[in-house]
Amino acid sequence: MVEFGVTSMVGELRSVAVRPPSMVGNYEVAHWAQPLNLDLLAKQHAQFVALLERLGCGVLELDPADEMPDAIFTYDPCFVAGTGFIELRGGKEVRSAEPPLMSAELQRQGIPLIGCLTGEATADGGDMFWLDDQTLAVGRSYRTNDVAIAQLRAMLEPAVMIEAFDLPHDMGPEYCLHLMSVVSPVRDDLAVVYERLAPIRLLEALRSRGVELLPLPEADYATLGCNVLTIRPGVVVIASGNDSTVQLLRHHGVEVHVYEASEITKGEGGPTCLTRPLLRR
């Protein structure tokens, strides 16, 4: 049985679940940019995991999932809260088998199941992050719909209140735009934001909590510079290719660790996407 409990984006990250990439699967159908070097993908993922361990984060390594190219992105299929986890339902068809798989794995680790999204509800973990320990932000996007938000409210409120934020159309339903594509908390008082696509109400909610917003350099958006994984307040991990964002963070006193991600980012996922936090304190 593993310890669990998450109600923060910036508390010390004690443990995460990760999943190495499978060598069996149609990555092109899953919209990974081509050409893709699978051997290098596996190497980069292993180096990323080793970095987490060096930084003091415990790692639960799940088995590779054949025919599920996106299963490497463990943040999305299930969402861990303070009392257990919620099994989600992916809005991307090729990811439909991931939530029940991870749900079974987390239950085997002794983490209680709070509930499952059902019916027409669809939601990805990437549309959810903690504004504070009693408030969960949920993005209304092409991946997360109103039915899912209503079901999440029924499962979590009144102990955890949900604030919903509409995301823009941007490049349309075939592309991935999550709420966490445009914001990454770094400390209680600091967050990286991509203001051009961020919901105005989200920016206002962050400012009302005393959070300083660091505008993402435009050149780093495509390389997932706005996807920053906080290990502990002011200590973060970011994908390679985001030198301007690294400089911006370090200028604000943040300790930044960079991992090689040329192949991983071809799946439109950064360090937050690669981890399912199990315990943050």
C-alpha positions as CSV (number, residue, x, y, z in Angstrom):
1,M,0.0,0.0,0.0
2,V,1.3,3.4,-0.9
3,E,0.8,6.7,0.9
4,F,-1.5,9.1,-1.1
5,G,-3.1,12.5,-0.9
6,V,-2.9,15.5,-3.2
7,T,-4.5,18.9,-2.7
8,S,-1.7,21.1,-4.1
9,M,0.3,21.7,-7.2
10,V,3.4,23.0,-5.4
11,G,3.7,21.1,-2.1
12,E,6.6,18.7,-1.9
13,L,6.1,15.9,-4.5
14,R,6.7,12.8,-2.4
15,S,5.6,10.2,-5.0
16,V,4.3,9.8,-8.5
17,A,3.2,7.1,-10.9
18,V,4.9,6.9,-14.3
19,R,4.6,4.6,-17.2
20,P,7.5,3.8,-19.7
21,P,6.5,4.0,-23.4
22,S,5.4,0.9,-25.2
23,M,7.3,-0.3,-28.2
24,V,4.0,-1.6,-29.6
25,G,1.5,0.9,-30.9
26,N,0.5,3.2,-33.7
27,Y,2.0,6.5,-32.6
28,E,1.1,8.2,-35.8
29,V,-2.6,7.5,-35.4
30,A,-2.3,8.9,-31.8
31,H,-1.1,12.2,-33.4
32,W,2.5,11.9,-32.3
33,A,4.7,14.0,-34.6
34,Q,6.8,11.9,-37.0
35,P,9.4,10.6,-37.5
36,L,9.6,9.2,-34.0
37,N,12.6,7.3,-32.5
38,L,11.1,4.8,-30.1
39,D,14.5,3.8,-28.6
40,L,15.3,7.4,-27.9
41,L,11.9,8.0,-26.5
42,A,12.4,5.1,-24.0
43,K,15.9,6.5,-23.1
44,Q,14.6,10.0,-22.5
45,H,11.7,8.7,-20.4
46,A,14.2,6.6,-18.3
47,Q,16.4,9.7,-17.8
48,F,13.4,11.8,-16.8
49,V,12.5,9.2,-14.1
50,A,16.1,9.1,-12.9
51,L,16.0,12.9,-12.5
52,L,12.8,12.7,-10.4
53,E,14.5,10.1,-8.2
54,R,17.6,12.3,-7.8
55,L,15.4,15.1,-6.7
56,G,14.0,12.9,-3.9
57,C,10.7,11.9,-5.5
58,G,9.5,8.4,-5.0
59,V,8.5,6.7,-8.3
60,L,5.9,4.0,-8.8
61,E,6.7,2.6,-12.3
62,L,3.7,1.0,-14.0
63,D,4.0,-1.5,-16.8
64,P,4.2,-0.3,-20.4
65,A,0.8,-0.4,-22.1
66,D,0.9,-2.0,-25.5
67,E,-1.3,-0.3,-28.2
68,M,-1.7,2.8,-26.0
69,P,0.9,5.3,-27.2
70,D,-0.4,8.1,-25.0
71,A,-0.4,6.0,-21.8
72,I,3.1,7.4,-21.1
73,F,1.2,10.6,-20.0
74,T,-0.1,9.3,-16.7
75,Y,-1.5,12.6,-15.5
76,D,-4.7,12.3,-17.6
77,P,-6.5,9.0,-16.9
78,C,-7.1,9.4,-13.2
79,F,-7.1,12.3,-10.7
80,V,-5.8,11.8,-7.2
81,A,-7.3,14.0,-4.5
82,G,-7.0,14.0,-0.7
83,T,-9.3,11.0,0.0
84,G,-8.6,8.8,-3.0
85,F,-8.9,9.1,-6.8
86,I,-11.4,9.6,-9.5
87,E,-11.4,7.4,-12.7
88,L,-11.9,9.7,-15.6
89,R,-13.1,9.1,-19.2
90,G,-10.7,10.4,-21.9
91,G,-12.0,12.7,-24.6
92,K,-9.5,11.3,-27.1
93,E,-10.8,8.0,-28.6
94,V,-7.4,6.3,-28.7
95,R,-7.0,6.8,-25.0
96,S,-10.3,5.2,-23.9
97,A,-8.7,2.1,-22.4
98,E,-6.3,4.1,-20.2
99,P,-8.6,5.1,-17.3
100,P,-9.8,1.6,-16.4
101,L,-6.2,0.3,-16.7
102,M,-4.8,2.9,-14.3
103,S,-7.8,2.7,-12.0
104,A,-7.1,-1.0,-11.4
105,E,-3.4,-0.3,-10.9
106,L,-4.0,2.4,-8.3
107,Q,-6.6,0.3,-6.5
108,R,-4.0,-2.5,-6.2
109,Q,-1.7,0.0,-4.5
110,G,-4.4,0.6,-1.9
111,I,-5.6,4.0,-3.1
112,P,-9.4,4.2,-2.6
113,L,-11.6,4.9,-5.6
114,I,-13.9,7.9,-5.0
115,G,-15.9,7.4,-8.2
116,C,-15.9,7.0,-12.0
117,L,-17.1,9.3,-14.7
118,T,-20.0,7.7,-16.6
119,G,-22.3,8.1,-19.5
120,E,-21.5,11.1,-21.8
121,A,-18.9,12.6,-19.4
122,T,-15.4,13.0,-20.7
123,A,-12.5,14.6,-18.9
124,D,-8.7,14.6,-18.9
125,G,-6.5,15.2,-15.8
126,G,-4.7,17.8,-17.8
127,D,-7.8,20.0,-17.4
128,M,-7.5,19.9,-13.6
129,F,-5.2,21.6,-11.1
130,W,-5.5,22.8,-7.5
131,L,-6.0,26.6,-7.0
132,D,-5.7,25.9,-3.3
133,D,-6.3,23.0,-1.0
134,Q,-10.0,23.4,-1.1
135,T,-10.5,24.6,-4.7
136,L,-10.0,22.5,-7.8
137,A,-9.8,24.4,-11.2
138,V,-11.3,22.5,-14.1
139,G,-11.0,23.5,-17.7
140,R,-14.1,23.2,-20.0
141,S,-12.4,22.1,-23.2
142,Y,-12.8,19.8,-26.1
143,R,-11.5,17.0,-23.8
144,T,-13.5,17.9,-20.7
145,N,-17.3,18.5,-21.0
146,D,-20.0,20.0,-18.8
147,V,-21.4,16.5,-17.9
148,A,-18.0,15.6,-16.5
149,I,-17.8,18.8,-14.5
150,A,-21.2,18.2,-13.0
151,Q,-20.2,14.6,-12.0
152,L,-16.9,15.9,-10.5
153,R,-18.9,18.4,-8.4
154,A,-21.2,15.6,-7.1
155,M,-18.2,13.6,-6.1
156,L,-16.1,16.3,-4.5
157,E,-18.2,19.1,-3.2
158,P,-18.6,20.5,-0.6
159,A,-15.2,19.4,0.8
160,V,-13.6,20.5,-2.5
161,M,-15.2,23.3,-4.5
162,I,-14.8,23.3,-8.3
163,E,-14.2,26.4,-10.3
164,A,-14.7,25.9,-14.1
165,F,-12.9,27.9,-16.7
166,D,-13.7,27.9,-20.5
167,L,-10.8,27.3,-22.8
168,P,-10.7,28.8,-26.3
169,H,-11.2,26.9,-29.6
170,D,-7.5,27.6,-30.6
171,M,-6.6,24.9,-33.2
172,G,-9.8,22.9,-32.7
173,P,-10.9,19.5,-31.3
174,E,-8.2,17.4,-33.0
175,Y,-5.5,19.2,-31.0
176,C,-4.8,19.0,-27.3
177,L,-5.4,22.2,-25.4
178,H,-5.7,21.5,-21.7
179,L,-6.1,24.0,-18.9
180,M,-2.6,23.0,-17.8
181,S,-1.3,23.9,-21.3
182,V,-1.6,27.5,-20.2
183,V,-0.6,27.5,-16.5
184,S,1.9,25.9,-14.3
185,P,2.1,26.9,-10.6
186,V,5.7,27.1,-9.3
187,R,5.2,28.4,-5.8
188,D,2.2,29.5,-3.9
189,D,3.0,33.0,-5.1
190,L,4.3,32.3,-8.6
191,A,3.0,30.7,-11.8
192,V,4.1,30.5,-15.5
193,V,1.1,31.4,-17.7
194,Y,0.6,31.6,-21.4
195,E,-1.6,34.6,-21.3
196,R,-2.7,34.6,-25.0
197,L,-4.8,31.4,-24.5
198,A,-5.5,31.6,-20.7
199,P,-9.0,32.2,-19.5
200,I,-9.4,35.7,-18.2
201,R,-11.3,34.4,-15.1
202,L,-8.3,32.1,-14.4
203,L,-5.8,34.9,-14.5
204,E,-8.1,36.9,-12.2
205,A,-8.4,33.9,-9.8
206,L,-4.7,33.5,-9.6
207,R,-4.1,37.2,-9.0
208,S,-6.7,37.3,-6.3
209,R,-4.7,34.6,-4.5
210,G,-1.6,36.8,-4.6
211,V,0.1,34.8,-7.4
212,E,2.6,36.6,-9.6
213,L,2.1,35.6,-13.2
214,L,5.2,35.0,-15.4
215,P,4.2,35.4,-19.0
216,L,5.5,32.5,-21.1
217,P,7.9,33.6,-23.9
218,E,6.0,33.1,-27.1
219,A,8.8,31.1,-28.7
220,D,8.6,28.4,-25.9
221,Y,4.9,27.6,-26.3
222,A,5.3,25.0,-29.0
223,T,8.1,23.2,-27.0
224,L,5.8,23.0,-23.9
225,G,7.5,25.7,-21.9
226,C,4.3,26.3,-20.0
227,N,4.3,22.7,-18.8
228,V,6.5,22.9,-15.6
229,L,6.5,20.2,-13.0
230,T,7.1,21.5,-9.4
231,I,9.0,19.1,-7.2
232,R,8.8,21.4,-4.2
233,P,8.2,25.2,-3.9
234,G,10.7,26.9,-6.2
235,V,12.2,23.7,-7.5
236,V,11.0,22.6,-11.0
237,V,11.6,20.3,-13.9
238,I,11.1,21.5,-17.5
239,A,11.6,19.9,-21.0
240,S,14.6,20.9,-23.1
241,G,14.2,23.5,-25.8
242,N,12.8,26.2,-23.5
243,D,15.8,28.3,-22.7
244,S,13.9,31.5,-22.4
245,T,11.5,30.1,-19.9
246,V,14.4,28.6,-17.9
247,Q,16.1,32.0,-17.8
248,L,12.9,33.7,-16.7
249,L,12.3,31.2,-13.9
250,R,15.9,31.4,-12.7
251,H,15.7,35.2,-12.7
252,H,12.8,34.8,-10.2
253,G,14.9,32.6,-7.9
254,V,13.6,29.2,-9.1
255,E,15.9,26.2,-9.2
256,V,15.3,24.6,-12.7
257,H,16.2,21.1,-13.8
258,V,16.1,20.3,-17.6
259,Y,15.6,16.9,-19.2
260,E,16.1,15.9,-22.8
261,A,12.7,15.7,-24.5
262,S,13.1,15.8,-28.3
263,E,11.0,12.6,-28.7
264,I,8.7,13.0,-25.7
265,T,7.4,16.4,-26.8
266,K,6.3,14.9,-30.1
267,G,3.3,13.5,-28.2
268,E,2.4,17.0,-26.9
269,G,3.3,16.2,-23.3
270,G,5.6,17.8,-20.8
271,P,6.9,16.8,-17.4
272,T,3.5,17.3,-15.6
273,C,1.8,15.1,-18.2
274,L,4.4,12.3,-17.6
275,T,3.5,12.1,-13.9
276,R,0.5,11.1,-11.9
277,P,1.1,12.7,-8.4
278,L,0.2,10.3,-5.7
279,L,1.4,12.2,-2.6
280,R,2.1,15.9,-2.2
281,R,2.7,17.5,1.2
